[in-house]
Amino acid sequence: MKAVTYAAYGTPDVLAVSEIPTPEPGPGEVRVRVHAATVSSADVTFRRGKDLMARMFTGLRKPKRPVLGTELSGVVDAVGEGVTRFRVGDRVYGATGDAFGAHAEYVVLPEDAAIAPAPEGVDAAGAAALAEGTLTALPFLRDVAELAPGQRILVNGAAGSVGAAAVQLARHMGAEVTAVASARNAELLRSLGATRVIDYGTTDFTALDERFDVVFDAVGKSSFGRAKRVLAKGGKYLTTVLSPGILMLSAWTRLFGRKRARISLTGLRKPAQKVADLALVKELAEAGALVPVIERRFPLDEAADAHRLVETGHKRGHAVLTMAAAA
Ligand SMILES: NC(=O)c1ccc[n+]([C@@H]2O[C@H](COP(=O)([O-])OP(=O)(O)OC[C@H]3O[C@@H](n4cnc5c(N)ncnc54)[C@H](OP(=O)(O)O)[C@@H]3O)[C@@H](O)[C@H]2O)c1
């Protein structure tokens, strides 16, 4: 099968489209013929290998797993002995977790991995995109922020993968959404449910004369120290980006003060939790409450270009690899 592989950390030029053996499912495993898979900012971080914490997962000296890619959609094309959850021909979407491997024509996963029936009426690229954004945004908003109807939320980095999902989910949860992005994304964000869009090029949201129950920084470009000014009493500041500072602030604000800082490592949740979320996201997408936002689709052969787009830090929604099987 064809797969995007890398043998060393570095620029997108380290990526190669290679022929590698097609994996066979063992007992309790399913093989998914991948139709689409996102290239996420995590894939870019793992490919670069500059982050020591990331190398703990991917290999200290060189990559341990040659194929990146986590969020995918496709069709179950073979099942191992004893599999009961899926049958050949099922359309599925979800995430491979720390096994990676989605940037390939096939991937083998345990049947209890974070995959679930794909939403009807959403194409393969859209389903993979929905999995990427929502599997982070949903646990942040529902479990960490405990967002309630009528609350005011500000989403920073609202036009990215996590942000675009967060705007839609927050709106669905009945919150009033203020989105922060560059001016070119204002119309998109209004169409996704933001009541107001702030252009970070001209306005610093931390200087606003308003208060929010939740500030969700989906791209980790702000800080609790500055953002707490615009938090209401009891308000929560959430960031997706892990740092020693946010870990300390999270512990500190659990004990002291009325405004809290939080981080969550949503990618490390149990597959069963993600399966439940994928079922909810399927319902919301089928009801039209969630739409995938895709900046560009790339054939597998152009994976390096997809990495280059993600690396800009300014993609709109998602970058998705589409495989020949999706045609
Ligand atoms: N904690 C977890 O478990 C977890 C899980 C998944 C992802 N993450 C992390 O979450 C982060 C966000 O991921 P993502 O995939 O959503 O990123 P992304 O799609 O690459 O974000 C791109 C977006 O960021 C916006 N942006 C760039 N600079 C900005 C700024 N200064 N202010 C406001 N918006 C800005 C851009 O908007 P404009 O083009 O309008 O500038 C663009 O739309 C990554 O660091 C990722 O590693 C964490």
The ligand as an SDF file (V2000), in Angstrom:
LIG
                    3D

 48 52  0  0  0  0  0  0  0  0999 V2000
   -4.5810   19.8900   24.4970 N   0  0  0  0  0  0  0  0  0  0  0  0
   -4.8550   18.9720   23.5810 C   0  0  0  0  0  0  0  0  0  0  0  0
   -5.1630   17.8260   23.8750 O   0  0  0  0  0  0  0  0  0  0  0  0
   -4.7830   19.3630   22.1220 C   0  0  0  0  0  0  0  0  0  0  0  0
   -5.4710   18.6010   21.1750 C   0  0  0  0  0  0  0  0  0  0  0  0
   -5.4380   19.0280   19.8400 C   0  0  0  0  0  0  0  0  0  0  0  0
   -4.7070   20.1550   19.4800 C   0  0  0  0  0  0  0  0  0  0  0  0
   -4.0020   20.8240   20.4460 N   0  0  0  0  0  0  0  0  0  0  0  0
   -3.2310   22.0160   20.1220 C   0  0  0  0  0  0  0  0  0  0  0  0
   -4.1640   23.0200   19.7940 O   0  0  0  0  0  0  0  0  0  0  0  0
   -3.5140   23.9960   19.0190 C   0  0  0  0  0  0  0  0  0  0  0  0
   -4.4730   24.4760   17.9530 C   0  0  0  0  0  0  0  0  0  0  0  0
   -4.6710   23.4840   17.0170 O   0  0  0  0  0  0  0  0  0  0  0  0
   -5.4510   23.7890   15.6840 P   0  0  0  0  0  0  0  0  0  0  0  0
   -5.3330   22.5300   14.9020 O   0  0  0  0  0  0  0  0  0  0  0  0
   -6.7830   24.3390   15.9200 O   0  0  0  0  0  0  0  0  0  0  0  0
   -4.5270   24.9240   15.0270 O   0  0  0  0  0  0  0  0  0  0  0  0
   -4.6070   25.4920   13.5850 P   0  0  0  0  0  0  0  0  0  0  0  0
   -5.7880   24.9430   12.8480 O   0  0  0  0  0  0  0  0  0  0  0  0
   -3.2740   25.3280   12.9440 O   0  0  0  0  0  0  0  0  0  0  0  0
   -4.8290   27.0420   13.8660 O   0  0  0  0  0  0  0  0  0  0  0  0
   -4.7660   27.8940   12.7990 C   0  0  0  0  0  0  0  0  0  0  0  0
   -5.5990   29.1120   13.1170 C   0  0  0  0  0  0  0  0  0  0  0  0
   -4.9600   29.8840   14.1460 O   0  0  0  0  0  0  0  0  0  0  0  0
   -5.3110   31.2340   13.9270 C   0  0  0  0  0  0  0  0  0  0  0  0
   -4.3150   32.1210   14.5130 N   0  0  0  0  0  0  0  0  0  0  0  0
   -2.9940   32.1790   14.2260 C   0  0  0  0  0  0  0  0  0  0  0  0
   -2.4010   33.1290   14.9820 N   0  0  0  0  0  0  0  0  0  0  0  0
   -3.3740   33.6820   15.7520 C   0  0  0  0  0  0  0  0  0  0  0  0
   -3.3870   34.6970   16.7410 C   0  0  0  0  0  0  0  0  0  0  0  0
   -2.2870   35.3470   17.0900 N   0  0  0  0  0  0  0  0  0  0  0  0
   -4.5650   34.9820   17.3290 N   0  0  0  0  0  0  0  0  0  0  0  0
   -5.6830   34.3410   17.0070 C   0  0  0  0  0  0  0  0  0  0  0  0
   -5.7510   33.3690   16.0600 N   0  0  0  0  0  0  0  0  0  0  0  0
   -4.5930   33.0400   15.4450 C   0  0  0  0  0  0  0  0  0  0  0  0
   -5.3390   31.3660   12.4290 C   0  0  0  0  0  0  0  0  0  0  0  0
   -6.2910   32.3450   12.1060 O   0  0  0  0  0  0  0  0  0  0  0  0
   -5.9550   33.4880   11.0560 P   0  0  0  0  0  0  0  0  0  0  0  0
   -5.5880   32.8010    9.7640 O   0  0  0  0  0  0  0  0  0  0  0  0
   -7.2270   34.2320   11.0130 O   0  0  0  0  0  0  0  0  0  0  0  0
   -4.7600   34.2290   11.6120 O   0  0  0  0  0  0  0  0  0  0  0  0
   -5.7500   29.9800   11.9140 C   0  0  0  0  0  0  0  0  0  0  0  0
   -7.0870   29.9290   11.4910 O   0  0  0  0  0  0  0  0  0  0  0  0
   -2.2220   23.3500   18.5060 C   0  0  0  0  0  0  0  0  0  0  0  0
   -1.1350   23.9150   19.2040 O   0  0  0  0  0  0  0  0  0  0  0  0
   -2.3900   21.9040   18.8780 C   0  0  0  0  0  0  0  0  0  0  0  0
   -1.1570   21.2670   19.1350 O   0  0  0  0  0  0  0  0  0  0  0  0
   -4.0420   20.4510   21.7490 C   0  0  0  0  0  0  0  0  0  0  0  0
  1  2  1  0
  2  3  2  0
  2  4  1  0
  4  5  1  0
  4 48  2  0
  5  6  2  0
  6  7  1  0
  7  8  2  0
  8  9  1  0
  8 48  1  0
  9 10  1  0
  9 46  1  0
 10 11  1  0
 11 12  1  0
 11 44  1  0
 12 13  1  0
 13 14  1  0
 14 15  2  0
 14 16  1  0
 14 17  1  0
 17 18  1  0
 18 19  2  0
 18 20  1  0
 18 21  1  0
 21 22  1  0
 22 23  1  0
 23 24  1  0
 23 42  1  0
 24 25  1  0
 25 26  1  0
 25 36  1  0
 26 27  1  0
 26 35  1  0
 27 28  2  0
 28 29  1  0
 29 30  1  0
 29 35  2  0
 30 31  1  0
 30 32  2  0
 32 33  1  0
 33 34  2  0
 34 35  1  0
 36 37  1  0
 36 42  1  0
 37 38  1  0
 38 39  2  0
 38 40  1  0
 38 41  1  0
 42 43  1  0
 44 45  1  0
 44 46  1  0
 46 47  1  0
M  CHG  2   8   1  16  -1
M  END
$$$$
